[in-house]
Amino acid sequence: MRKLFRAAASLAAILALSSIAEAQGVPGAASTAPFEIVKSHSDFDLSADGSYTEANEVAYRVLDARGREILQQTTLSYTEDLQSLEVESAYTLKASGEKIDVPEDTIMKGFGATSAPGFQDLRTLTIVFPKLEIGDQAVLVTRFQQKIPLFAGQFATNLAHSRAIKADDTQVTITAPDSGFPLQIDASGLGGGERETFAEKYRWVWSFRNDTPVTFEPDAVTEIDHEPHLIVSSFPGYQAVAAAYAAHFEKKADVTDDLQSLADRLTQGVSDHREQARILYDWVSKNISYVNIVLGAGGFTPHSADQVLATRYGDCKDHVMLLQALLKAKNIETMPALISAGTAFTLSKVASPFYFDHLITYVPEFHLFIDSTARYAPFGVLPLSDADKPVVLVPTGEVSHTPPITADSATSNSTIVSKVASDGTMEGNSQASVTGAFAVTARALMEAIPADREKELLRQLMGAGAEGRLDRHDPTQLTDPYTFDIHYRIPDAVVMPGPGAVPVSSSIKSLESDIAGTLPPSRNSNYLCPSMSRTVSDTVEFPKGTIFISLPKAVDLETEGIHLQTGFTQSGSVVQETAKLRIDHPGTVCTPDYYARVRADMAKMVSSLRAQILYK
């Protein structure tokens, strides 16, 4: 995920949410939480200028080996010039009651992700809890100070409470000046929250308890409206948020002589604005390395476009400033667009800058959103992480929306031709042609596979003894479609002579996950269900004399937004399998009600993809 910043608004929330993501938000992760929250108290004391102090006390109990691995070592971060962070106490509380302190001299102090000049304002503290075992608690008491507000005169914090984690005692206290600092508050699923007068200030106290954790659901999205949460902000609306960002972006996209010269040289002989924009986008995407770190004043202030051009690297803000300057040099207007690159698809009701963690570019002339940090996305194509999301345009504050991925824009066409020898060895070629979001993922994958590990990875994919060669073509060419080939030889792939059974091709069987994911019995949360189109044609030539007892039946199954067709034909010793899948949803997110309606139909589709060819 491309981070715009790492908000230090609540260390307790950072610990909890980052652990949840690591433990549960990745493919293959178990469905139960590996730890529970014994105590999480956060106390904010606000000043009228937006600065504040935050006292945190958190205690997490380890429930299994994964939880121990997650909690054993914790790294906290802060921006040195704007913030301070002190660890007042850290210790392991054994199940027996023994307390084992973390010695102060063992807390490791570090810097940001790179030592390059101008990229060193991030500081880290790493705490390792000694002798932490299942049943023990990791306890951490910290004091954080926002000495200089990230946005002058403003305060905001976003705190989410996961229903997937048992929580015994969670409490958030906010104390704020009694005048001149109005707060917008969105609290859902929490207890308390009544405003009180405290020491000539106002105070709110919220509590949360979760005795019965729900099972984590694969592909579930973060819907702030449906999860227990607390959002507190002094921003009156998203126009104010956009204006605050605009102050950080001011003059960062100014066109210098070097930038003008580069834009003119790259677009020499090209007068069409859209083609000029594509050329400049491609150049930034290919030539400016993306660094996923916090930069500038707390991660909100980009480097100037000429600085980014000189260093040839930067984060999302830097990419946007450079691309904006180059396009401005050709009289093409752009706007930075604030977006969440995670799995949040609904803007919070209370305007907060901490909803956003990424910045992309909007080109009004073409009504087009582009993201040059998505290294393998062609001009006009957004990766899945940016699609169908609300955005706030800077500096206008207008709320807009990125387009969803459609069945016609994300396509995959696979053609496999193979031959089975009399000893059961299968040899053949698979060619894939992909567009849109499929192509973005495929290019990234092909570029990431080390040449010296190619054969090993193909062997893992196709089985013991398999040999293969990957023809990647050129994944750096950002044109659709993107094609790649796999040439393979798999010994003992088929039992010969028969009788025997051969399942449908792995390419066809892979449609299962596209149709239904892991096909859970039910869903309680909205989930990702992007649209797509896939076709597969698999032709297999068996040894002469092979007799086919049975071929799978062709199917034509359709439910709301999903249509699957398969077919099997035989001519002599040659069998051809075909499959067409079209998923056409109005958006990227589906509801539990929709899932309940179509699950039975999806199960039939999945079952049909598990058929076998019987032969002797």
C-alpha positions, 0 to 999 in steps of 0.5 A: 500500500502506498502510504501518504503518512503514518498518523501518530494520532494514537499509538494504541490504535497503531499497535492494534490495527497494524497487528490485526492487518499483519495477523488477519489481513493477508491471504492465508491468515487464520480467521481468529485473532492471535491476541486479545486486548486486556487494556487500552487507554488513550488520553488526549489533552488538546490545546487551542492551536491543535497541538496535544499530548497523548498518554497511552497504556496498552496491554495485549495477551498472547493467545497463540504462536502468531500472537507471540511473533506479532507482539514480541517486537513493536516499532513506534515512529514519530517525526522528530521536529514536530513530535516527541515520544517517550516510553514510560514503561514496557514489560512482559507480564507473565501469566504467573504474575511475574513482571519482567521489565524491558531495560531502557538501554535495550529500546532500539532507536532508529531512523527512517527507511533511507539515509538519503538527504532530506529523508531523515525526519522519521524516528523509530523506537523498537521495543522487544518484550522479554520472555513473552509466551502464550498467555503472557501480556505485553504491556506498554505505557507511552507519552506522545506529544504533537508539539507542532500541529500537522495542520495549523490550528486543527486536530483530528484522530481516527480510532477503529475498534475491530470486532474480530478481537476480544477487548476487555477494557478500551477507553478513549478520553479527549480533553479540549478547550471550552471555546474557539475549538469546536470538535466534530464527533462521530462515535459508533458502537461505543459507550459514553461520550457525554460532554462534561466540564473538566478543569475549565475545559470540555471532556469526553470519555468513550468506552468499548468492550468486545466479549464475543469476537466475530470471525474475520472474513476474507476479502472484507472491506473496511466500512467505517459506518459499520464498525465501532469507531471514533472520529474526532475532528476540528475540520468543519468539512472536506473543503477545510481538509483540502485547503489544509493540504493545499497549504502544504502543496503550495509552490511545490509544483512550480515549473522551473526551466529544467522542468519546462525543458524536459516536458518540451523535449519529451513531447516534441512533435506531439500537439494532442494534449492527451498524448502529451499527458500519456508521454509525461505520465509514462516518463514519471512512472518509469523514471521516478523510483517510488519510496514508501516512507514518510517525507517532510513535515510529518509526511504531509509536505512534498518535496518540490518538483525540481527536487524530485527531478534531481533525486529521481525518487519520491513518495506519492506526494512527490510523484504528484507534484512532479507530474503536475509540474510537467503537465502544467508546462504543457498547459494541462491542468491537474489536481492532487486527489486525496484517496485511501489505498486500503479497503475503505470505500466510504468517506467518514461522516466527520471530515478527517485528514487521517482517512486518506493515506495516498495521493493520486492525480486528477486531469479535469480535461479528460475527467481522468484519474492517474497514479504514477506510483502504480509502476505497471499501470498504463495511462488511464488505468488504475490499480485495484487499490485505487478503483471505485474510491471516494476522493477529495480534490485539492484545493477545491475540496470537491468530493469525487469518485474514481471509476470502478473496474469493469468487466470490459476493462479487466480481461484475461484470455488464456490459450493452452496447447499441450501434448501427452506422451505415451509415458504420461509426460505433458509438454506444452505452451500457455499464453496469456493476454491480459488488460487493465487491472489484470495487466497491472498485476501480471506486469508487477509479478513478471518483473519481480521474479528473479531470473535465477529463480524462474525454474524453481518457481515454475517447478513449485507451480507445476510440480516435482520434476517439472521444467519450464521457461517463462517468456515475459516479453517486456513488462515495462511497456505500459500498453494493453494488452500485456502478454506472456508465455509459459513453456513447460514439460511435466513428467508423469503428469498423466497416468498412462496407459489408463484407465485414469482421470484428468481434472479440468485444466488448472487455468479453468479451475482457477476461476473458482476463486474469481467466482466465490473467493473461499466461498464461506458459508455466510458473510457479515461484512461487505467484501471485495467483488471486482468485475472482470472477464476471463476466457480459457481455451485448453487443447490437450492431445492424448496418445493415439488410441486413448479412449475417452469414457466420459467428458464433463458436461457443458454448463451455462450458469448465471446468477446476479452479475456472474455468468459462467460457460464451459464446454468440452469437445473431442476429436480423435485423441484431442480434447478441447476445454473452454471456459468463459467467465464474466463478472459484471457488478455495478461496483467493487463492493458487494453486500452480505445480502447479495452474497446470501442470494447468490451463494448457492449458485456460486457453489454450483459454478465452483462444483462444475469446475471440478469435473474430470475427464475419464479415459482408458 
